[in-house]
């Protein structure tokens, strides 16, 4: 039974298996992302958090997902290119995953179990849902898609210590 985010692995955007234990000791902001969503401009804020807090131990991890309104229709190469050209994204991106349902990636099942949503509903409601994970690999907070990245900087500061 997994106890921390470090117990999981995922395929990165370039097709390589990546154990999350690679990020042991860091604060992680794990986000389901999409290229054609009304919240897509949040890439700018996520990249800024990565640049501002990365040297202090934050890593932003983007997980493209096409479960909400078919807003991530591209393949991994297209997603990577879009993020680079339009938002200068340099934080780690992963291969597309499901975050809800029977085929949900095990990491996302665990994240939802650790921090349920409003009214006890665990399901991810839309793109750009965010989970803040502490240096110990445990989930600290869950944020709705409407919560802008810059609004959680205080929580990141606290998690970084």
Secondary structure, 3 states (H helix, E strand, C coil): CCCCHHHCEEEECCCCEEEHHHHCCCEEEEEEECCCCCCCCHHHHHHHHHHHHHHHCEEEEEEECCCCCCCCCCCHHHHHHHHHHHHCCCCEEECCCECCCCCECHHHHHHHHHCCCHHHCCCCCCCCCEEEECCCCCEEEEECCCCCHHHHHHHHHHHHC
